[in-house]
Amino acid sequence: MIKPKRDIARVKSDIQRCLKQQVDVTVNLGRNKVLKFCGELSGVYPALFTVKPNESGFLGKTSYSYAEVLCGSVSVKPKQNLP
């Protein structure tokens, strides 16, 4: 049996720390399709979180569940400010 390295409570707390901050989001859409964008983590709720993308091509907010982060189909990282 493989032990999980992370659990859902740790994923929630990691995302909660980034609330109202700029984050880099990577979404694996399957079949070698990957969507990357930057946005503001605008809401954290019991079952999901929302990100408001900075690009004008997106309409509204996007929402993801913590399970998607846990299984690796969505990655959320704090924005890296390069000099």
C-alpha positions as CSV (number, residue, x, y, z in Angstrom):
1,M,0.0,0.0,0.0
2,I,1.3,3.4,-1.0
3,K,1.1,6.1,1.7
4,P,0.0,9.5,0.5
5,K,2.5,12.3,0.9
6,R,-0.1,14.9,1.5
7,D,-3.7,14.9,2.7
8,I,-6.6,17.1,1.9
9,A,-6.3,19.1,5.1
10,R,-2.7,20.1,4.2
11,V,-3.8,21.1,0.7
12,K,-6.5,23.3,2.1
13,S,-4.2,25.0,4.6
14,D,-1.5,25.6,1.9
15,I,-4.1,27.2,-0.4
16,Q,-5.6,29.2,2.5
17,R,-2.2,30.9,3.0
18,C,-2.3,32.2,-0.5
19,L,-5.7,33.9,-0.2
20,K,-5.9,37.4,-1.9
21,Q,-2.4,36.8,-3.4
22,Q,-1.2,36.4,-7.0
23,V,-0.7,32.7,-7.9
24,D,0.5,30.7,-10.9
25,V,-2.1,28.0,-11.9
26,T,-1.3,25.0,-14.0
27,V,-4.2,22.8,-15.2
28,N,-3.7,19.4,-16.8
29,L,-6.5,19.0,-19.3
30,G,-5.5,15.6,-20.5
31,R,-4.1,14.4,-23.9
32,N,-1.0,16.6,-23.5
33,K,-3.0,19.8,-23.1
34,V,-1.8,22.0,-20.3
35,L,-3.3,25.4,-19.4
36,K,-1.1,27.9,-17.5
37,F,-2.2,31.3,-16.2
38,C,-1.6,33.8,-13.4
39,G,-4.4,35.2,-11.3
40,E,-5.6,36.2,-7.8
41,L,-6.8,33.5,-5.4
42,S,-10.1,35.2,-4.7
43,G,-12.0,32.8,-2.5
44,V,-11.5,29.7,-0.3
45,Y,-14.5,27.6,0.6
46,P,-15.0,24.3,2.3
47,A,-15.1,22.2,-0.9
48,L,-13.4,24.4,-3.5
49,F,-11.4,27.6,-4.2
50,T,-11.7,30.3,-6.9
51,V,-9.1,32.1,-8.9
52,K,-9.7,35.3,-10.9
53,P,-7.4,35.2,-13.9
54,N,-5.4,38.4,-14.8
55,E,-5.7,37.8,-18.6
56,S,-8.6,39.5,-20.4
57,G,-9.3,36.3,-22.4
58,F,-10.9,34.6,-19.4
59,L,-14.5,35.4,-18.5
60,G,-15.1,35.5,-14.8
61,K,-13.5,33.3,-12.1
62,T,-12.4,29.7,-12.3
63,S,-13.0,27.2,-9.5
64,Y,-11.2,24.1,-8.6
65,S,-11.6,21.4,-5.9
66,Y,-8.9,20.5,-3.4
67,A,-9.1,16.9,-4.7
68,E,-7.9,18.1,-8.1
69,V,-4.8,19.6,-6.4
70,L,-4.3,16.5,-4.3
71,C,-4.3,14.2,-7.4
72,G,-2.1,16.5,-9.4
73,S,-4.4,17.7,-12.2
74,V,-4.2,21.3,-10.8
75,S,-1.1,23.0,-9.4
76,V,-1.3,26.3,-7.5
77,K,1.9,28.1,-6.5
78,P,2.5,31.6,-5.2
79,K,3.6,34.0,-7.9
80,Q,7.3,34.3,-8.3
81,N,8.5,37.9,-8.6
82,L,11.6,37.9,-10.8
83,P,14.0,40.8,-10.6
